């Protein structure tokens, strides 16, 4: 599985383009101003200081994994530092998600898969006036995430703990429309397609869905292909680590691979 992942990465690197190989004005602008905008932001400092604390946190937690698990470690009892090292999104990727949220300017954000709350914090900082709902299946990691939200003084984050299959449909039903949804949930084909189809009735031309780990497994790759080919989807951007899904009306259907 790990060898296949690296083979997929190398293939992506050879076939993906940069902003200069992109002929869509929308995607070129997004790549130029958001995806490849690596300038430092003040919001990054406090969150990365919190990450540093987590990387040195020796507390033990019992991980309740309701999804596809980890490629790296199957033990249920782990140090917070170990989870921070192996499960948190890298600063580079978490900051990309921050920029995407800041650019998109959503009024509501849903995150599926809180982990220790670092990406949640980036989402909350990116759009302070948005309501950020983050859902986590593991009570003990959620408790650590909640402590991080308190220390970072994030007032616009709501954390719910439980099975994604129970909480996500209700969260979607409670919203008139979906603005920004980041899905880092159960990494199986069936679950990922369920999340996608649940979102569709509330998706508008201003909705952005982000799917994490689209090359995680053969099932995830198949789910990504089905999502791309859905008739409501007009633009997708494959960044290898994540996939962006847009529903822009009047836009010719196009799929892009960009290096990141």
Beta strands, then each sheet from edge to edge (+ up, - down):
strand 1: 60-62
strand 2: 77-79
strand 3: 108-112
strand 4: 131-136
strand 5: 157-161
strand 6: 178-183
strand 7: 203-212
strand 8: 235-238
strand 9: 242-246
strand 10: 254-257
sheet 1: 1+ 2-
sheet 2: 5+ 4+ 3+ 6+ 7+ 9- 8+ 10+
end
